[in-house]
Amino acid sequence: MINLTFAISHDDINEFAKDYHNRPEARVIENAVTKNGVKAASFNWHSIADNDPHFSIELHTGDVADQKQSGRCWLFAALNTMRHEMQQKFNLPDNFELSQSYQFFWDKFEKANYFYENVLKTADLDHDDRRVAWLMETPQGDGGQWDMLCALIDKYGVVPQSAMPESFNSNRSDGINDVLNNQLRHDAVILRQLAQNKASEAQINDTRKSMLNNVYRMLSYAFGEPVQNFDFEYRTKKDKKFHRDASLTPQTFFKKYVGWNLADYISIINAPTADKQYGKTYTIDMLGNVVGGRQVKHLNLSMDDFKQLAIKQLKAGESVWFGSDVIKYSETKQGIMALNTYDYSALFDTDLDMTKAQALDYGESMMDHAMVLTGVDLVDGKPTKWKVENSWGPKVGTKGYFVMSDAWMDKYCYQVVINQKYLSDEQRKQEAQEPIVLKPWDPMGTLA
């Protein structure tokens, strides 16, 4: 252990100031950055030409959706991949959407029960133990993972947005999140006390059921009670024919109109850190939503394999759910994600470079947003840029679509969801392995 103490002296500060004043460009840069901000002062306008929105492989996917002021990107992206196929198969209009609010309700309800489960599992630990502290930091939130959506659909099905439309709280979730997390922390105190006092299983289960009754009521007030039966009405895009399918349930709607075998779709990650071998599968302790539902599971592959699988799926006409660190070097108005979008290193005359593994290990980057790959530009068989369907509405990018450079994908993309039929035989064998359990705070456990 190195034991060094270094206090900044006034002589040090004078030396730093002298170096600053000896730089002829310093005053001009200071004026530009203080007036315009770091991003505007470092923006590289050449990135617009380098990332023009044209692609050799491009799927038609209709209008983009808008998650508004909520963290539901993972739900939007996943449901978008399903609606793309529905739009083609049933000639649905470009603005057709599946209900994100319906999934949002059940996700929060199930997350509450999953939280109670983990509270009881850790009840013998001190409240300041890192696992307990991690649980209490955010008992539930808006984010999620592909496997978590599959767990919801397996249990609750899906509905069109017309059957359960958006509400104020689904569009802006901060209010209900604050109150619900308050409730869950309050409930955690009671559950931990019951467990520590050796209460009977029946008493704990009755208490937990009462708590879930409260959560159901709170969520119904916030989002509206989830629909159980509905009629699906629509007019086809091309010939404008009207259709009505009466008395559907969310499960029968999913089976008839989506029809996917969700077990076919698996999570592929690229995590090049020393603790995660390629060709191995991983899960994350205490991460999920539905107790007894589908487990979060990732197969870690090289970036080349990661991209080739995505290309195979796009070539077959299927869009690709993916997770990335969207904030890094991303220009929202233009809809560009590229490493040359902002030149922070040149602006500040400093070295900011970190490998992907270093960025993950040291908290500089992690997955924070899910979107959909809907195209790719191939030159001599190699990808140069990708078309991305975002869920931030049509006023950003090209009517809501972004361009992602291939180099940006290498550095800041962490996850794609791929149909197993596109995997090699060896990759299928690897995916079938029992997953290695990672700690709750591992960066591969962050939620989009």
C-alpha positions as CSV (number, residue, x, y, z in Angstrom):
1,M,0.0,0.0,0.0
2,I,1.4,3.4,-1.1
3,N,1.2,6.0,1.7
4,L,1.8,9.3,0.1
5,T,0.4,12.7,1.0
6,F,0.5,15.6,-1.4
7,A,-1.0,18.9,-0.5
8,I,-1.4,21.6,-3.2
9,S,0.9,24.6,-2.4
10,H,0.5,28.2,-3.6
11,D,3.8,27.7,-5.5
12,D,2.1,24.8,-7.4
13,I,-0.8,27.0,-8.3
14,N,1.5,29.8,-9.5
15,E,3.3,27.2,-11.7
16,F,0.0,26.0,-13.1
17,A,-1.2,29.6,-13.8
18,K,2.1,30.4,-15.5
19,D,1.7,27.4,-17.8
20,Y,-1.8,28.5,-18.6
21,H,-0.7,32.0,-19.4
22,N,2.1,30.8,-21.6
23,R,-0.4,29.1,-24.0
24,P,-1.3,31.6,-26.8
25,E,-4.6,29.8,-27.5
26,A,-5.7,29.8,-23.8
27,R,-7.7,33.0,-23.8
28,V,-9.5,32.2,-27.1
29,I,-10.5,28.8,-25.9
30,E,-11.5,30.1,-22.5
31,N,-13.8,32.6,-24.2
32,A,-15.3,30.0,-26.5
33,V,-16.0,27.4,-23.7
34,T,-17.3,29.9,-21.1
35,K,-19.7,31.4,-23.6
36,N,-20.9,28.3,-25.5
37,G,-20.2,25.3,-23.2
38,V,-17.9,22.4,-23.6
39,K,-20.0,20.4,-26.1
40,A,-20.6,23.3,-28.5
41,A,-17.0,24.5,-28.3
42,S,-15.7,21.0,-29.1
43,F,-18.2,19.9,-31.7
44,N,-16.7,18.6,-34.9
45,W,-18.9,19.6,-37.8
46,H,-17.1,17.1,-40.1
47,S,-18.9,14.4,-38.2
48,I,-22.2,15.4,-39.9
49,A,-20.7,14.6,-43.3
50,D,-19.0,11.5,-42.0
51,N,-22.2,10.0,-40.7
52,D,-24.8,10.8,-43.4
53,P,-28.0,8.8,-43.0
54,H,-27.8,6.4,-45.9
55,F,-27.4,2.6,-45.5
56,S,-26.9,-0.4,-47.8
57,I,-29.2,-2.5,-45.6
58,E,-32.2,-0.6,-44.3
59,L,-35.5,-1.9,-42.8
60,H,-38.7,0.1,-43.0
61,T,-39.9,0.5,-39.5
62,G,-42.4,3.3,-39.5
63,D,-42.8,6.2,-37.1
64,V,-40.5,6.5,-34.0
65,A,-42.1,6.4,-30.5
66,D,-41.5,8.8,-27.7
67,Q,-40.8,7.6,-24.1
68,K,-41.1,11.3,-22.9
69,Q,-39.8,11.9,-19.4
70,S,-39.4,8.3,-18.4
71,G,-36.7,5.7,-18.3
72,R,-38.6,3.1,-20.4
73,C,-36.2,2.8,-23.3
74,W,-35.8,-0.9,-22.8
75,L,-39.6,-1.4,-23.1
76,F,-39.9,0.9,-26.1
77,A,-37.0,-0.8,-27.9
78,A,-38.2,-4.3,-27.2
79,L,-41.8,-3.6,-28.2
80,N,-40.6,-1.8,-31.3
81,T,-38.8,-4.9,-32.5
82,M,-42.1,-6.8,-32.2
83,R,-44.3,-4.1,-33.8
84,H,-41.9,-3.9,-36.8
85,E,-42.8,-7.5,-37.8
86,M,-46.5,-6.9,-37.0
87,Q,-46.7,-3.8,-39.2
88,Q,-45.4,-5.8,-42.2
89,K,-47.4,-9.0,-41.5
90,F,-50.8,-7.3,-40.8
91,N,-50.3,-4.1,-42.9
92,L,-50.6,-1.9,-39.9
93,P,-50.1,1.9,-40.1
94,D,-46.7,3.5,-39.4
95,N,-47.9,5.0,-36.1
96,F,-49.1,1.7,-34.6
97,E,-47.5,0.9,-31.2
98,L,-47.8,-1.7,-28.5
99,S,-48.7,-0.4,-25.1
100,Q,-45.6,0.5,-23.1
101,S,-47.8,1.6,-20.2
102,Y,-49.2,-1.9,-19.8
103,Q,-45.7,-3.4,-19.4
104,F,-44.6,-0.5,-17.2
105,F,-47.4,-1.2,-14.7
106,W,-46.6,-4.9,-14.4
107,D,-42.9,-4.3,-14.3
108,K,-43.2,-2.0,-11.3
109,F,-45.6,-4.3,-9.6
110,E,-43.3,-7.3,-10.1
111,K,-40.2,-5.3,-9.1
112,A,-41.9,-4.5,-5.8
113,N,-42.3,-8.2,-5.1
114,Y,-38.7,-8.9,-6.3
115,F,-37.5,-6.2,-4.0
116,Y,-39.3,-7.8,-1.0
117,E,-37.8,-11.1,-2.0
118,N,-34.3,-9.7,-1.8
119,V,-35.0,-7.8,1.4
120,L,-35.9,-11.0,3.1
121,K,-32.9,-12.9,1.6
122,T,-30.6,-10.2,3.1
123,A,-32.4,-9.6,6.4
124,D,-29.6,-11.2,8.4
125,L,-27.1,-8.6,7.1
126,D,-26.6,-5.2,8.8
127,H,-28.4,-2.3,7.1
128,D,-25.1,-0.8,6.1
129,D,-23.9,-4.0,4.4
130,R,-23.1,-3.2,0.8
131,R,-25.7,-5.6,-0.6
132,V,-28.5,-4.1,1.6
133,A,-27.3,-0.5,0.8
134,W,-27.4,-1.4,-2.9
135,L,-31.0,-2.6,-2.6
136,M,-32.1,0.5,-0.7
137,E,-30.4,2.9,-3.1
138,T,-33.1,2.3,-5.7
139,P,-35.7,-0.3,-4.7
140,Q,-37.2,-0.1,-8.1
141,G,-36.8,2.2,-11.2
142,D,-37.8,2.5,-14.8
143,G,-34.9,0.6,-16.4
144,G,-34.8,-3.0,-17.3
145,Q,-33.3,-5.8,-19.4
146,W,-34.5,-7.8,-22.4
147,D,-35.0,-11.0,-20.2
148,M,-37.0,-9.0,-17.8
149,L,-39.5,-8.0,-20.5
150,C,-39.7,-11.6,-21.6
151,A,-40.6,-12.5,-18.0
152,L,-43.4,-10.0,-18.1
153,I,-44.8,-11.1,-21.5
154,D,-44.6,-14.8,-20.4
155,K,-46.9,-13.9,-17.5
156,Y,-49.0,-11.0,-18.7
157,G,-48.9,-10.9,-22.5
158,V,-49.0,-7.6,-24.5
159,V,-51.7,-5.2,-25.6
160,P,-51.9,-2.5,-28.3
161,Q,-51.5,1.0,-27.1
162,S,-55.1,1.7,-28.0
163,A,-56.1,-0.8,-25.2
164,M,-54.0,0.9,-22.5
165,P,-52.8,4.3,-23.6
166,E,-50.2,6.6,-22.0
167,S,-50.9,8.5,-18.8
168,F,-49.3,11.5,-17.2
169,N,-47.3,9.2,-14.9
170,S,-46.1,6.8,-17.6
171,N,-44.9,9.8,-19.6
172,R,-43.3,11.4,-16.6
173,S,-42.5,8.8,-14.0
174,D,-40.5,10.8,-11.4
175,G,-43.5,11.4,-9.2
176,I,-44.7,7.8,-8.9
177,N,-41.1,6.6,-8.5
178,D,-40.4,8.8,-5.5
179,V,-43.6,7.7,-3.7
180,L,-43.2,4.1,-4.6
181,N,-39.6,3.9,-3.5
182,N,-40.6,5.6,-0.3
183,Q,-43.2,2.9,0.2
184,L,-40.8,0.1,-0.5
185,R,-38.1,1.3,1.9
186,H,-40.8,1.7,4.5
187,D,-41.9,-1.9,3.9
188,A,-38.3,-3.1,4.0
189,V,-38.0,-1.9,7.6
190,I,-41.0,-4.0,8.6
191,L,-40.0,-7.1,6.6
192,R,-36.4,-7.0,8.0
193,Q,-37.8,-6.7,11.6
194,L,-40.2,-9.6,11.0
195,A,-37.4,-11.8,9.7
196,Q,-35.0,-10.8,12.5
197,N,-37.7,-11.5,15.1
198,K,-38.2,-15.0,13.7
199,A,-41.8,-14.4,12.6
200,S,-43.6,-17.3,11.0
201,E,-43.6,-17.8,7.3
202,A,-47.4,-17.3,7.2
203,Q,-47.1,-14.0,9.0
204,I,-44.4,-12.8,6.7
205,N,-46.4,-13.9,3.6
206,D,-49.6,-12.2,4.9
207,T,-47.7,-9.0,5.5
208,R,-46.0,-9.1,2.1
209,K,-49.4,-9.8,0.4
210,S,-50.9,-6.7,2.2
211,M,-47.9,-4.6,1.0
212,L,-48.4,-5.8,-2.6
213,N,-52.1,-4.9,-2.4
214,N,-51.0,-1.3,-1.5
215,V,-48.6,-1.3,-4.5
216,Y,-51.3,-2.5,-6.9
217,R,-53.6,0.3,-5.7
218,M,-50.8,2.9,-6.0
219,L,-49.9,1.8,-9.6
220,S,-53.6,1.7,-10.6
221,Y,-54.1,5.2,-9.5
222,A,-50.9,6.3,-11.4
223,F,-51.3,4.4,-14.7
224,G,-54.8,3.1,-14.7
225,E,-55.7,-0.5,-13.9
226,P,-54.3,-2.9,-16.5
227,V,-56.8,-4.1,-19.2
228,Q,-57.8,-7.7,-19.1
229,N,-60.1,-8.0,-22.2
230,F,-60.3,-5.7,-25.2
231,D,-61.2,-5.4,-28.8
232,F,-58.4,-4.7,-31.3
233,E,-59.5,-2.3,-34.1
234,Y,-57.3,-1.0,-36.9
235,R,-57.4,0.2,-40.5
236,T,-54.8,-1.2,-42.8
237,K,-52.1,1.0,-44.2
238,K,-52.4,0.3,-47.9
239,D,-56.0,-0.5,-48.7
240,K,-57.6,1.2,-45.6
241,K,-59.7,-1.8,-44.7
242,F,-61.2,-1.8,-41.2
243,H,-60.6,-4.8,-38.9
244,R,-62.0,-5.6,-35.5
245,D,-60.9,-8.6,-33.4
246,A,-63.2,-8.8,-30.3
247,S,-62.7,-10.1,-26.8
248,L,-59.0,-10.6,-26.8
249,T,-56.8,-11.1,-23.7
250,P,-53.2,-9.9,-23.5
251,Q,-52.1,-13.5,-23.8
252,T,-54.2,-14.3,-26.8
253,F,-53.2,-11.0,-28.5
254,F,-49.5,-11.8,-28.1
255,K,-50.0,-15.3,-29.4
256,K,-52.0,-14.2,-32.5
257,Y,-50.4,-11.0,-33.5
258,V,-46.8,-11.3,-32.2
259,G,-46.4,-15.0,-32.1
260,W,-42.7,-15.1,-31.1
261,N,-41.2,-17.9,-29.1
262,L,-39.3,-15.6,-26.7
263,A,-37.0,-18.4,-25.7
264,D,-35.4,-18.1,-29.2
265,Y,-34.2,-14.6,-28.4
266,I,-31.1,-14.3,-26.2
267,S,-28.8,-11.6,-24.9
268,I,-25.3,-11.3,-26.3
269,I,-22.9,-8.9,-24.6
270,N,-19.4,-7.6,-25.3
271,A,-17.6,-7.1,-21.9
272,P,-13.9,-7.3,-22.6
273,T,-12.9,-7.1,-18.9
274,A,-10.5,-9.5,-17.3
275,D,-13.2,-11.1,-15.1
276,K,-15.4,-12.1,-18.0
277,Q,-14.2,-14.7,-20.6
278,Y,-15.6,-14.8,-24.1
279,G,-17.7,-17.9,-24.7
280,K,-19.1,-17.9,-21.1
281,T,-22.6,-16.9,-19.8
282,Y,-23.3,-14.6,-16.9
283,T,-26.1,-13.5,-14.7
284,I,-26.3,-10.8,-12.0
285,D,-27.2,-11.4,-8.4
286,M,-30.5,-9.8,-7.3
287,L,-31.3,-8.6,-10.8
288,G,-34.7,-9.3,-12.2
289,N,-38.4,-8.5,-11.8
290,V,-40.7,-11.5,-11.9
291,V,-40.0,-13.9,-9.0
292,G,-39.7,-17.4,-10.5
293,G,-39.7,-15.8,-14.0
294,R,-37.0,-15.8,-16.7
295,Q,-33.5,-15.2,-15.5
296,V,-31.3,-12.4,-16.8
297,K,-28.6,-14.2,-18.8
298,H,-25.8,-12.9,-21.1
299,L,-23.5,-14.7,-23.5
300,N,-20.2,-12.8,-23.7
301,L,-18.7,-12.7,-27.2
302,S,-16.0,-10.8,-29.0
303,M,-17.0,-7.5,-30.7
304,D,-16.5,-9.1,-34.2
305,D,-18.9,-11.9,-33.4
306,F,-21.3,-9.4,-31.7
307,K,-21.5,-7.3,-34.9
308,Q,-21.7,-10.2,-37.3
309,L,-24.7,-11.7,-35.5
310,A,-26.5,-8.3,-35.6
311,I,-25.7,-8.1,-39.4
312,K,-27.1,-11.6,-40.0
313,Q,-30.3,-10.6,-38.3
314,L,-30.7,-7.3,-40.2
315,K,-30.0,-9.1,-43.5
316,A,-32.9,-11.5,-42.6
317,G,-35.2,-8.5,-42.2
318,E,-35.3,-8.5,-38.4
319,S,-34.5,-5.4,-36.3
320,V,-32.1,-5.8,-33.3
321,W,-32.6,-4.6,-29.7
322,F,-29.3,-3.2,-28.4
323,G,-28.0,-1.5,-25.3
324,S,-25.3,1.2,-25.2
325,D,-23.9,4.2,-23.3
326,V,-25.9,6.7,-25.4
327,I,-24.6,9.9,-23.8
328,K,-20.9,9.4,-24.8
329,Y,-20.0,11.5,-27.9
330,S,-23.6,11.7,-28.9
331,E,-25.2,14.7,-30.6
332,T,-28.9,14.5,-30.1
333,K,-30.3,17.2,-32.4
334,Q,-28.3,15.9,-35.4
335,G,-28.8,12.3,-34.3
336,I,-25.1,11.3,-34.4
337,M,-23.2,8.8,-32.3
338,A,-19.6,8.9,-33.3
339,L,-16.2,9.2,-31.7
340,N,-15.3,12.3,-33.7
341,T,-18.5,14.2,-32.7
342,Y,-16.8,16.1,-29.9
343,D,-13.0,16.6,-29.7
344,Y,-12.6,17.1,-26.0
345,S,-9.0,16.0,-26.0
346,A,-8.0,18.6,-28.5
347,L,-10.1,21.3,-26.8
348,F,-8.5,20.8,-23.4
349,D,-5.1,19.5,-24.7
350,T,-5.3,16.4,-22.6
351,D,-5.4,12.6,-22.9
352,L,-8.9,11.1,-22.2
353,D,-8.4,7.8,-23.9
354,M,-9.5,4.6,-22.0
355,T,-10.0,1.1,-23.4
356,K,-13.5,-0.3,-23.3
357,A,-12.4,-2.6,-20.5
358,Q,-10.9,0.2,-18.4
359,A,-14.0,2.4,-18.9
360,L,-16.2,-0.5,-17.5
361,D,-13.8,-1.3,-14.6
362,Y,-13.5,2.3,-13.5
363,G,-17.0,3.5,-13.9
364,E,-16.4,5.7,-17.0
365,S,-19.0,3.9,-19.1
366,M,-21.8,1.4,-18.7
367,M,-25.1,0.6,-20.5
368,D,-27.7,3.3,-19.9
369,H,-30.0,3.2,-22.9
370,A,-31.7,0.7,-25.2
371,M,-32.5,1.3,-28.9
372,V,-33.1,-0.7,-32.1
373,L,-30.7,-1.4,-35.0
374,T,-32.8,-1.0,-38.2
375,G,-30.0,-0.8,-40.8
376,V,-26.3,-1.0,-41.5
377,D,-24.0,0.3,-44.2
378,L,-21.6,-2.4,-45.5
379,V,-18.5,-1.5,-47.5
380,D,-16.7,-4.6,-48.9
381,G,-18.7,-6.6,-46.4
382,K,-17.6,-4.5,-43.4
383,P,-19.9,-2.3,-41.4
384,T,-19.1,1.5,-41.4
385,K,-22.2,2.9,-39.7
386,W,-25.5,1.7,-38.4
387,K,-29.1,3.0,-38.5
388,V,-30.7,3.4,-35.1
389,E,-34.3,3.8,-34.1
390,N,-34.5,5.8,-30.9
391,S,-37.5,6.4,-28.7
392,W,-37.1,10.2,-28.2
393,G,-39.7,11.3,-30.7
394,P,-39.4,12.6,-34.3
395,K,-37.9,16.0,-33.5
396,V,-34.3,14.7,-33.0
397,G,-32.0,13.1,-35.6
398,T,-33.7,12.2,-38.9
399,K,-37.3,12.0,-37.9
400,G,-36.1,10.2,-34.7
401,Y,-33.6,8.0,-36.4
402,F,-29.8,8.2,-35.5
403,V,-26.6,7.3,-37.2
404,M,-24.1,5.3,-35.2
405,S,-20.5,5.0,-36.5
406,D,-19.0,1.5,-36.4
407,A,-16.1,2.8,-34.2
408,W,-18.7,4.1,-31.7
409,M,-20.4,0.8,-31.6
410,D,-17.0,-0.9,-30.9
411,K,-16.5,1.3,-27.8
412,Y,-19.9,2.0,-26.4
413,C,-22.2,-0.8,-27.4
414,Y,-22.6,-3.6,-24.8
415,Q,-25.6,-5.7,-25.7
416,V,-27.6,-7.1,-28.6
417,V,-30.6,-9.5,-28.6
418,I,-30.3,-12.1,-31.3
419,N,-32.5,-15.0,-32.4
420,Q,-30.6,-18.2,-31.6
421,K,-31.0,-19.4,-35.2
422,Y,-28.3,-17.0,-36.3
423,L,-25.7,-18.4,-33.8
424,S,-23.1,-20.9,-34.8
425,D,-23.3,-24.4,-33.3
426,E,-20.5,-23.5,-31.0
427,Q,-22.2,-20.4,-29.8
428,R,-25.4,-22.3,-29.1
429,K,-23.4,-24.7,-26.9
430,Q,-21.8,-21.8,-25.1
431,E,-25.2,-20.1,-24.5
432,A,-26.5,-23.3,-23.0
433,Q,-24.0,-23.2,-20.2
434,E,-25.0,-22.4,-16.6
435,P,-24.3,-18.7,-16.0
436,I,-21.6,-17.4,-13.7
437,V,-23.2,-15.1,-11.1
438,L,-21.8,-11.6,-11.0
439,K,-22.1,-9.1,-8.1
440,P,-25.2,-6.9,-8.0
441,W,-23.2,-3.7,-8.9
442,D,-21.4,-5.3,-11.9
443,P,-21.6,-2.9,-14.9
444,M,-23.3,-5.7,-16.9
445,G,-26.1,-5.5,-14.4
446,T,-26.9,-1.8,-15.2
447,L,-30.4,-1.3,-16.6
448,A,-31.3,0.4,-19.9
